[in-house]
Amino acid sequence: MARIEKASVDEVVAAADMLEVVGLYTQLKKAGSNFTGLCPFHQEKTPSFSVDPVEKLYYCFGCGEGGDLLSFVQKKENLTFAEAVESLADRYGVQLRYEEAGPTDRQRQRRDRLRRLLEQACAYYERVLWDARAASAARAYLTKRGLREEVCKEFRLGYSFADWSKLRDAARGKGFTDKELLDAGLTVPGKRGGAYDRFRGRLLFPLADERGRVLGFGARTLGDDKPKYLNSPETALYHKSEALFGIDKAKQAAARDDALFVVEGYTDVLALVQAGVGNVVASMGTALAEEQLKRMQRVTRNLFLCFDADAAGLGAMTRALQLGRRLGITMRVVRVPDGLDPADFILGGGDADAFRRLAHGAESLLQFEIRTILSSHDLATSEGRIKAFSALRGSLAQSASPLERDEQVRVIAEVLGLSEENVGALLDSPESAGAGREVRGRRLVDKGRGVVQRDRVLAGVHELEVRFLAGCLARPDQGERYLGEIDEAFFAGRATRQAFAQVAARLGASRSGDKVKAGEKVTAAGPERELHDEAASVTAQIVMRAGQEAFSERVLQELYLRVQEAHIGRLIAKLKVSLVGDDSRSDEAKLLQLEAMRREIREAIRLIPVEE
């Protein structure tokens, strides 16, 4: 894959506003030279998340997440390094340059051509909807549905002429080929050669990715044409199993509220957004696919399903429950009264507060399933009770937790007039999912698989190295002197070795008046920048801690000596391993020398005066 030129990466980072990017996910307030807010990576009530808008770094003192602008976008939007750069380039109007061309580069150029075609087609359909006399029926339909022009324009709704080649002819005039039109899913091959417009005489709903790039369209007929809804076919860009209407508009509100409402149709989304509920997407049907759930998982793990309570809806939600549990997603069911869909509820007089009250009383999927089973069987007959027991057994066997299962056993027992013990017999599987495991001290042993998860031995060394480098930044004169006496070999982790070079460069640059960017050495690496995330996080932590922790001269001196002690300890351990079965006198002499050096360092640490 063609690499993005480092100069282009630097342009993107320079053009992007760190506060604007982070502000999409949490509210920030000025605190000295930095900004603070609630951490967007974990739940907290007291702000521990800090952003340096000049260096474009962030760090949470609560959960330890940290990094630079690019790593923030990578983590919050689940993107690769290159995708994060491209996303910010789109947002801030930076033209990217690539280092080399090849088959992958040509493929990227082809996809870019298809994106431009789809974007221009979307703009064309928009103009037709609002300007053309032929679209009056479409405008009347939207008005009848209670949807105002502003929300329709926000979601870029459009209309296609009923003619067979209006769009095709317009696209040809812009220089696009018949093959590109077919590849984008905008035309259909004709039986006698040629092609004709796929969407004719329909109201169009653009289907975009998280960055707002048009991938395809959903189209609704305004007459009796079949099918009632018609979607783009599978293309290089559009995949039905991943499509979510409104995800680009919803992601900011969903990340802030840590919740996302999932509805069935386009107008449900439009009505809720018009009412003031921004964190909503449409699955365009009840059958949620795993790919759709993964896309939603990028912004939140809390989903509220607002589907019809019919057999299809229940079946879809049961499948969603199974997928959600596997993906670690929490799902709840919002019960809209009187069998209304969300659009009818809102347009019938409900507002955002009323809808949120419904969401506040949302059921877990298990609660919804149990209630539906109990209400859909004739419990007065033995045959009905047998069928109900069979269905309940399957639902309870999939319960998310023992607590939730026991709660529903009590509900079932009360409805059926049975004891909880009898209802509990419905469960076929063992209560404990953790059978065969035991905890011994700090080690988790799996008897069945022989898997042992040990403590991270280097965790203490990593913390020592980070604190030392932060101290060097906090006390630059002393820090520059210490860093000049050691090299990267004194650091155990590759991320802290990267950080050592950056801190040394920063301190040297501060003498000469030059400016060194955070992560500069890291972002110059290969296309995936595999070290970028880890090293950027460590660098951010070091910079933030340097500005907020107190480092006296004595503290930094002790940290410096302890880094040397740890380094020598690793050398000693390595040498001892090599001495097994080897009688080399030179290695034995070197081992004695290293042990003497370690004793000297330990004595020097002991003699550091205690601060009062």
TIGUTI-744823 format. One line per 4 residues: number of its first residue (from 1); their letters; for each residue x, y, z of C-alpha. Coordinates in nm, 3 decimals, padded with zeros to 5 digits. Example, Ala and Ser with C-alpha at 12.3 -4.5 7.8 and 13.67 -1.06 7.14 Angstrom:
BEGIN
1 = AS = 01.230/-00.450/00.780  01.367/-00.106/00.714
END
This chain:
BEGIN
1 = MARI = 00.000/00.000/00.000  00.129/00.347/-00.087  00.260/00.534/00.214  00.145/00.881/00.301
5 = EKAS = 00.438/01.121/00.282  00.561/01.237/00.621  00.530/01.600/00.508  00.160/01.536/00.437
9 = VDEV = 00.112/01.381/00.782  00.275/01.690/00.936  00.045/01.918/00.733  -00.262/01.732/00.859
13 = VAAA = -00.148/01.750/01.223  -00.067/02.122/01.186  -00.404/02.198/01.024  -00.618/02.003/01.273
17 = DMLE = -00.755/02.167/01.587  -00.691/01.934/01.883  -00.961/02.095/02.099  -01.214/02.070/01.818
21 = VVGL = -01.139/01.701/01.756  -01.144/01.601/02.124  -01.440/01.832/02.189  -01.658/01.605/01.976
25 = YTQL = -01.639/01.348/02.254  -01.611/01.543/02.580  -01.660/01.898/02.707  -01.329/02.068/02.784
29 = KKAG = -01.255/02.357/03.020  -00.941/02.573/03.048  -00.709/02.472/03.331  -00.383/02.664/03.320
33 = SNFT = -00.210/02.608/02.988  -00.408/02.287/02.929  -00.774/02.186/02.910  -00.948/01.927/03.125
37 = GLCP = -01.271/01.727/03.105  -01.432/01.391/03.171  -01.238/01.110/03.009  -01.397/00.983/02.684
41 = FHQE = -01.231/00.643/02.736  -01.384/00.546/03.073  -01.672/00.642/03.300  -01.586/00.900/03.565
45 = KTPS = -01.756/01.178/03.762  -01.450/01.392/03.839  -01.246/01.518/03.540  -00.905/01.353/03.514
49 = FSVD = -00.858/01.390/03.137  -00.609/01.655/03.024  -00.539/01.798/02.676  -00.240/02.004/02.567
53 = PVEK = -00.370/02.199/02.262  -00.024/02.326/02.162  00.162/01.995/02.170  -00.164/01.821/02.062
57 = LYYC = -00.138/01.555/02.331  -00.387/01.403/02.573  -00.360/01.194/02.888  -00.605/01.059/03.145
61 = FGCG = -00.469/01.039/03.500  -00.756/00.804/03.585  -00.732/00.522/03.330  -00.389/00.594/03.178
65 = EGGD = -00.506/00.643/02.817  -00.288/00.892/02.637  -00.136/00.984/02.306  -00.136/01.248/02.035
69 = LLSF = -00.394/01.382/01.794  -00.365/01.090/01.553  -00.380/00.818/01.817  -00.690/00.985/01.965
73 = VQKK = -00.870/00.964/01.630  -00.748/00.605/01.583  -00.885/00.492/01.919  -01.214/00.683/01.921
77 = ENLT = -01.308/00.604/01.560  -01.144/00.260/01.540  -00.923/00.353/01.245  -00.575/00.255/01.130
81 = FAEA = -00.302/00.520/01.131  -00.347/00.588/00.758  -00.726/00.606/00.793  -00.693/00.854/01.080
85 = VESL = -00.466/01.075/00.870  -00.706/01.055/00.574  -01.005/01.131/00.794  -00.844/01.446/00.935
89 = ADRY = -00.722/01.545/00.589  -01.082/01.531/00.463  -01.206/01.728/00.762  -00.947/02.006/00.734
93 = GVQL = -00.904/02.020/00.357  -00.547/01.890/00.330  -00.445/01.726/00.000  -00.244/01.414/00.082
97 = RYEE = 00.062/01.300/-00.113  00.180/00.940/-00.129  00.537/00.811/-00.153  00.495/00.544/-00.420
101 = AGPT = 00.243/00.414/-00.669  00.144/00.054/-00.736  -00.159/-00.174/-00.781  -00.294/-00.074/-00.439
105 = DRQR = -00.247/00.292/-00.519  -00.439/00.251/-00.845  -00.715/00.073/-00.654  -00.731/00.365/-00.411
109 = QRRD = -00.755/00.608/-00.702  -01.041/00.405/-00.850  -01.226/00.410/-00.519  -01.169/00.785/-00.495
113 = RLRR = -01.325/00.825/-00.841  -01.631/00.626/-00.730  -01.661/00.840/-00.416  -01.652/01.159/-00.624
117 = LLEQ = -01.917/01.014/-00.856  -02.144/00.922/-00.565  -02.094/01.262/-00.405  -02.188/01.440/-00.728
121 = ACAY = -02.487/01.208/-00.776  -02.604/01.292/-00.423  -02.573/01.666/-00.492  -02.763/01.618/-00.820
125 = YERV = -03.049/01.431/-00.648  -03.065/01.704/-00.381  -03.108/01.976/-00.640  -03.382/01.779/-00.815
129 = LWDA = -03.577/01.732/-00.489  -03.586/02.099/-00.399  -03.586/02.268/-00.740  -03.762/02.042/-00.991
133 = RAAS = -04.137/02.059/-01.056  -04.132/01.681/-01.108  -04.037/01.636/-00.740  -04.346/01.812/-00.602
137 = AARA = -04.501/01.479/-00.497  -04.187/01.393/-00.301  -04.189/01.729/-00.124  -04.559/01.686/-00.045
141 = YLTK = -04.490/01.339/00.099  -04.223/01.478/00.335  -04.456/01.759/00.446  -04.736/01.509/00.510
145 = RGLR = -04.497/01.304/00.723  -04.430/01.616/00.932  -04.063/01.636/00.827  -03.932/01.989/00.788
149 = EEVC = -03.706/02.103/00.509  -03.414/02.171/00.746  -03.380/01.812/00.869  -03.430/01.674/00.517
153 = KEFR = -03.150/01.895/00.389  -02.928/01.804/00.685  -02.953/01.437/00.582  -02.919/01.529/00.212
157 = LGYS = -03.242/01.369/00.091  -03.292/01.373/-00.285  -03.521/01.272/-00.567  -03.459/01.093/-00.895
161 = FADW = -03.638/01.181/-01.217  -03.863/00.909/-01.358  -03.667/00.924/-01.687  -03.442/00.630/-01.776
165 = SKLR = -03.111/00.811/-01.829  -03.117/01.156/-01.663  -02.847/01.078/-01.409  -02.640/00.870/-01.652
169 = DAAR = -02.633/01.155/-01.905  -02.546/01.413/-01.637  -02.259/01.194/-01.503  -02.124/01.137/-01.853
173 = GKGF = -02.117/01.512/-01.899  -01.895/01.534/-01.591  -01.645/01.288/-01.743  -01.750/00.966/-01.567
177 = TDKE = -01.766/00.643/-01.766  -02.044/00.389/-01.804  -01.832/00.135/-01.615  -01.788/00.375/-01.321
181 = LLDA = -02.164/00.430/-01.312  -02.220/00.054/-01.299  -01.945/00.005/-01.040  -02.102/00.272/-00.818
185 = GLTV = -02.441/00.100/-00.839  -02.608/00.402/-01.001  -02.709/00.228/-01.325  -02.835/-00.116/-01.426
189 = PGKR = -02.710/-00.309/-01.732  -02.967/-00.314/-02.014  -03.073/-00.635/-02.192  -02.960/-00.500/-02.529
193 = GGAY = -02.645/-00.331/-02.413  -02.609/00.009/-02.255  -02.740/00.088/-01.910  -03.020/00.286/-01.744
197 = DRFR = -03.063/00.469/-01.415  -03.123/00.236/-01.119  -03.327/00.485/-00.917  -03.615/00.639/-01.112
201 = GRLL = -03.903/00.839/-00.966  -03.801/00.765/-00.607  -03.722/00.957/-00.288  -03.353/00.902/-00.209
205 = FPLA = -03.178/00.864/00.127  -02.795/00.880/00.107  -02.612/00.606/00.298  -02.279/00.736/00.426
209 = DERG = -01.985/00.613/00.634  -01.877/00.765/00.967  -01.690/01.038/00.781  -02.001/01.142/00.587
213 = RVLG = -01.879/01.000/00.254  -02.166/00.873/00.039  -02.142/00.497/-00.023  -02.481/00.426/-00.177
217 = FGAR = -02.852/00.509/-00.156  -03.179/00.381/-00.019  -03.478/00.472/-00.237  -03.850/00.476/-00.155
221 = TLGD = -04.122/00.468/-00.417  -04.401/00.724/-00.390  -04.640/00.510/-00.592  -04.724/00.143/-00.623
225 = DKPK = -04.392/00.033/-00.772  -04.230/-00.282/-00.637  -04.023/-00.311/-00.435  -04.134/-00.032/-00.202
229 = YLNS = -03.771/00.021/-00.092  -03.474/-00.026/-00.321  -03.110/-00.009/-00.206  -02.780/00.018/-00.389
233 = PETA = -02.631/-00.320/-00.484  -02.309/-00.453/-00.332  -02.017/-00.248/-00.466  -01.654/-00.181/-00.382
237 = LYHK = -01.779/00.086/-00.139  -02.130/-00.016/-00.030  -02.200/-00.330/00.171  -02.557/-00.382/00.287
241 = SEAL = -02.452/-00.577/00.597  -02.259/-00.272/00.723  -02.503/00.005/00.622  -02.644/00.234/00.893
245 = FGID = -02.848/00.539/00.797  -02.735/00.845/00.992  -02.419/00.706/01.157  -02.215/01.009/01.047
249 = KAKQ = -02.464/01.245/01.212  -02.513/01.033/01.525  -02.157/00.945/01.626  -02.078/01.266/01.815
253 = AAAR = -02.396/01.262/02.025  -02.365/00.885/02.077  -02.010/00.918/02.206  -02.106/01.198/02.444
257 = DDAL = -02.417/01.023/02.578  -02.251/00.679/02.562  -02.574/00.547/02.407  -02.721/00.492/02.061
261 = FVVE = -03.084/00.440/01.959  -03.138/00.191/01.677  -03.460/00.226/01.476  -03.588/00.052/01.166
265 = GYTD = -03.652/00.323/00.910  -03.523/00.645/00.761  -03.817/00.859/00.874  -03.774/00.734/01.234
269 = VLAL = -03.424/00.884/01.233  -03.540/01.209/01.073  -03.831/01.254/01.317  -03.614/01.190/01.625
273 = VQAG = -03.335/01.420/01.508  -03.594/01.688/01.427  -03.726/01.652/01.783  -03.377/01.686/01.934
277 = VGNV = -03.260/01.325/01.974  -02.933/01.318/01.781  -02.787/00.979/01.878  -03.000/00.764/01.649
281 = VASM = -02.937/00.543/01.344  -03.154/00.319/01.128  -03.071/-00.043/01.053  -03.314/-00.026/00.756
285 = GTAL = -03.492/-00.337/00.877  -03.496/-00.548/01.193  -03.221/-00.799/01.108  -02.913/-00.647/01.268
289 = AEEQ = -02.592/-00.787/01.119  -02.267/-00.837/01.306  -02.093/-00.579/01.086  -02.355/-00.319/01.178
293 = LKRM = -02.307/-00.389/01.548  -01.931/-00.353/01.512  -01.975/-00.013/01.344  -02.196/00.103/01.631
297 = QRVT = -01.953/-00.043/01.882  -01.697/00.212/01.766  -01.888/00.492/01.937  -02.068/00.314/02.225
301 = RNLF = -02.139/-00.028/02.373  -02.487/00.075/02.492  -02.759/00.020/02.231  -03.132/00.088/02.267
305 = LCFD = -03.341/-00.105/02.013  -03.666/00.059/01.898  -03.811/-00.215/01.676  -04.166/-00.332/01.621
309 = ADAA = -04.284/-00.584/01.882  -04.397/-00.837/01.620  -04.259/-01.185/01.550  -03.999/-01.051/01.309
313 = GLGA = -03.889/-00.788/01.558  -03.862/-01.040/01.842  -03.665/-01.282/01.627  -03.428/-01.008/01.517
317 = MTRA = -03.375/-00.888/01.873  -03.305/-01.242/01.992  -03.034/-01.278/01.728  -02.902/-00.932/01.819
321 = LQLG = -02.884/-01.042/02.184  -02.662/-01.335/02.097  -02.435/-01.122/01.881  -02.427/-00.842/02.136
325 = RRLG = -02.321/-01.073/02.417  -02.038/-01.208/02.208  -01.922/-00.854/02.123  -01.963/-00.721/02.477
329 = ITMR = -02.249/-00.484/02.384  -02.528/-00.398/02.627  -02.871/-00.392/02.458  -03.205/-00.270/02.585
333 = VVRV = -03.551/-00.252/02.428  -03.749/00.072/02.419  -04.125/00.006/02.429  -04.309/00.268/02.224
337 = PDGL = -04.676/00.278/02.336  -04.981/00.185/02.127  -04.772/-00.010/01.874  -04.640/00.314/01.719
341 = DPAD = -04.303/00.342/01.551  -04.071/00.621/01.678  -04.161/00.857/01.391  -04.536/00.826/01.461
345 = FILG = -04.475/00.869/01.835  -04.279/01.192/01.782  -04.494/01.336/01.504  -04.807/01.244/01.699
349 = GGDA = -04.718/01.484/01.980  -04.425/01.322/02.161  -04.104/01.518/02.209  -03.740/01.442/02.289
353 = DAFR = -03.802/01.437/02.666  -04.096/01.198/02.627  -03.886/00.966/02.414  -03.598/00.974/02.661
357 = RLAH = -03.842/00.883/02.939  -03.935/00.575/02.736  -03.565/00.496/02.703  -03.515/00.540/03.078
361 = GAES = -03.762/00.256/03.135  -03.613/00.035/02.864  -03.605/-00.340/02.925  -03.311/-00.568/02.887
365 = LLQF = -03.351/-00.803/02.593  -03.408/-01.091/02.835  -03.684/-00.899/03.015  -03.843/-00.819/02.680
369 = EIRT = -03.816/-01.179/02.564  -03.964/-01.327/02.882  -04.253/-01.078/02.886  -04.328/-01.146/02.518
373 = ILSS = -04.325/-01.525/02.566  -04.554/-01.506/02.868  -04.800/-01.276/02.692  -04.809/-01.473/02.365
377 = HDLA = -04.903/-01.815/02.509  -05.231/-01.936/02.657  -05.113/-02.006/03.009  -05.458/-02.126/03.113
381 = TSEG = -05.413/-02.452/02.916  -05.159/-02.725/02.978  -05.057/-02.720/02.611  -04.995/-02.345/02.625
385 = RIKA = -04.793/-02.378/02.946  -04.579/-02.657/02.796  -04.501/-02.442/02.491  -04.426/-02.143/02.712
389 = FSAL = -04.190/-02.352/02.930  -04.005/-02.470/02.620  -03.955/-02.115/02.494  -03.862/-01.985/02.841
393 = RGSL = -03.602/-02.260/02.884  -03.417/-02.142/02.574  -03.428/-01.777/02.680  -03.314/-01.838/03.038
397 = AQSA = -03.027/-02.058/02.921  -02.886/-01.752/02.740  -02.928/-01.509/03.032  -02.643/-01.261/03.058
401 = SPLE = -02.583/-01.307/03.433  -02.704/-01.517/03.729  -02.855/-01.203/03.881  -03.063/-01.125/03.572
405 = RDEQ = -03.167/-01.490/03.540  -03.281/-01.513/03.903  -03.476/-01.190/03.864  -03.667/-01.333/03.567
409 = VRVI = -03.722/-01.666/03.743  -03.913/-01.472/04.011  -04.122/-01.296/03.744  -04.206/-01.628/03.574
413 = AEVL = -04.288/-01.795/03.904  -04.529/-01.514/03.995  -04.708/-01.523/03.657  -04.735/-01.904/03.646
417 = GLSE = -04.816/-01.948/04.015  -04.520/-02.182/04.070  -04.235/-02.188/04.318  -03.902/-02.039/04.215
421 = ENVG = -03.743/-02.381/04.270  -03.969/-02.542/04.009  -03.908/-02.265/03.758  -03.534/-02.291/03.821
425 = ALLD = -03.550/-02.647/03.689  -03.597/-02.497/03.341  -03.227/-02.426/03.327  -03.027/-02.699/03.160
429 = SPES = -02.677/-02.546/03.177  -02.456/-02.519/03.486  -02.492/-02.193/03.676  -02.126/-02.113/03.673
433 = AGAG = -01.961/-02.021/03.347  -01.626/-02.033/03.516  -01.617/-02.403/03.606  -01.272/-02.553/03.592
437 = REVR = -01.093/-02.233/03.689  -00.939/-02.125/04.016  -00.738/-01.827/04.131  -00.408/-01.879/04.305
441 = GRRL = -00.255/-01.562/04.436  -00.205/-01.337/04.136  -00.213/-01.613/03.877  -00.520/-01.737/03.691
445 = VDKG = -00.495/-02.109/03.612  -00.727/-02.274/03.360  -00.728/-02.646/03.445  -00.883/-02.747/03.117
449 = RGVV = -00.645/-02.560/02.888  -00.336/-02.518/03.098  -00.334/-02.143/03.035  -00.153/-01.927/03.290
453 = QRDR = -00.182/-01.547/03.292  00.107/-01.395/03.487  00.160/-01.044/03.620  00.337/-00.808/03.387
457 = VLAG = 00.686/-00.813/03.531  00.792/-00.501/03.346  00.504/-00.287/03.472  00.717/-00.141/03.757
461 = VHEL = 01.013/-00.079/03.527  00.790/00.099/03.274  00.652/00.331/03.544  01.007/00.407/03.663
465 = EVRF = 01.123/00.495/03.311  00.819/00.715/03.244  00.863/00.904/03.574  01.233/00.955/03.507
469 = LAGC = 01.173/01.101/03.160  00.892/01.320/03.294  01.131/01.446/03.562  01.392/01.524/03.297
473 = LARP = 01.139/01.741/03.114  01.029/01.908/03.437  01.389/01.993/03.532  01.553/02.049/03.190
477 = DQGE = 01.906/02.143/03.305  01.944/01.843/03.532  01.752/01.622/03.288  01.970/01.710/02.989
481 = RYLG = 02.282/01.626/03.189  02.146/01.287/03.296  02.023/01.195/02.949  02.363/01.280/02.806
485 = EIDE = 02.523/01.016/03.030  02.302/00.723/02.916  02.157/00.587/02.593  01.843/00.403/02.481
489 = AFFA = 01.983/00.068/02.599  01.905/00.180/02.956  01.530/00.151/02.879  01.352/-00.186/02.882
493 = GRAT = 01.053/-00.104/02.661  01.060/-00.001/02.296  00.805/00.274/02.362  01.019/00.427/02.638
497 = RQAF = 01.326/00.394/02.415  01.140/00.600/02.154  01.037/00.846/02.424  01.399/00.875/02.548
501 = AQVA = 01.508/00.992/02.202  01.220/01.242/02.184  01.279/01.386/02.532  01.651/01.419/02.461
505 = ARLG = 01.569/01.595/02.133  01.323/01.827/02.311  01.577/01.927/02.572  01.846/01.981/02.308
509 = ASRS = 01.604/02.182/02.093  01.504/02.402/02.387  01.869/02.511/02.409  01.885/02.604/02.041
513 = GDKV = 01.533/02.751/02.024  01.408/02.491/01.776  01.073/02.314/01.808  01.036/01.937/01.826
517 = KAGE = 00.689/01.793/01.769  00.552/01.519/01.988  00.569/01.188/01.805  00.783/01.330/01.524
521 = KVTA = 01.018/01.034/01.512  00.732/00.789/01.533  00.508/00.919/01.255  00.791/00.892/01.006
525 = AGPE = 00.775/00.511/01.021  00.599/00.270/00.783  00.242/00.279/00.657  00.080/00.120/00.961
529 = RELH = 00.311/00.302/01.206  00.285/00.005/01.440  00.480/00.185/01.712  00.278/00.504/01.685
533 = DEAA = -00.003/00.420/01.926  00.222/00.289/02.203  00.497/00.550/02.173  00.255/00.842/02.133
537 = SVTA = 00.071/00.731/02.447  00.394/00.715/02.649  00.515/01.052/02.517  00.181/01.215/02.606
541 = QIVM = 00.196/01.070/02.956  00.552/01.197/03.003  00.469/01.551/02.885  00.152/01.576/03.097
545 = RAGQ = 00.319/01.438/03.410  00.611/01.676/03.367  00.369/01.966/03.389  00.162/01.839/03.680
549 = EAFS = 00.391/01.639/03.911  00.648/01.790/04.144  01.005/01.673/04.074  01.272/01.800/04.312
553 = ERVL = 01.642/01.771/04.237  01.674/01.482/04.484  01.377/01.293/04.340  01.514/01.314/03.987
557 = QELY = 01.858/01.206/04.111  01.707/00.895/04.270  01.506/00.815/03.957  01.822/00.846/03.747
561 = LRVQ = 02.010/00.605/03.975  01.722/00.356/03.982  01.703/00.350/03.601  02.075/00.262/03.599
565 = EAHI = 02.020/-00.001/03.870  01.740/-00.165/03.668  01.954/-00.162/03.352  02.247/-00.326/03.526
569 = GRLI = 02.012/-00.579/03.684  01.897/-00.686/03.337  02.257/-00.718/03.219  02.340/-00.934/03.520
573 = AKLK = 02.041/-01.161/03.460  02.134/-01.203/03.093  02.495/-01.279/03.177  02.397/-01.540/03.435
577 = VSLV = 02.191/-01.722/03.175  02.485/-01.729/02.934  02.716/-01.861/03.208  02.511/-02.179/03.255
581 = GDDS = 02.738/-02.460/03.129  03.008/-02.208/03.031  03.334/-02.174/03.229  03.445/-01.849/03.063
585 = RSDE = 03.658/-01.657/03.313  03.609/-01.328/03.125  03.230/-01.352/03.166  03.269/-01.433/03.535
589 = AKLL = 03.491/-01.127/03.578  03.236/-00.911/03.394  02.960/-01.043/03.619  03.159/-00.951/03.931
593 = QLEA = 03.218/-00.604/03.787  02.847/-00.550/03.717  02.748/-00.666/04.064  03.001/-00.425/04.217
597 = MRRE = 02.854/-00.141/04.008  02.503/-00.228/04.126  02.617/-00.221/04.492  02.767/00.124/04.435
601 = IREA = 02.445/00.255/04.283  02.238/00.114/04.568  02.469/00.279/04.819  02.440/00.611/04.631
605 = IRLI = 02.059/00.582/04.647  02.079/00.513/05.023  02.292/00.825/05.078  02.050/01.064/04.902
609 = PVEE = 01.923/01.299/05.176  01.559/01.252/05.273  01.348/01.557/05.182  01.176/01.728/05.474
END
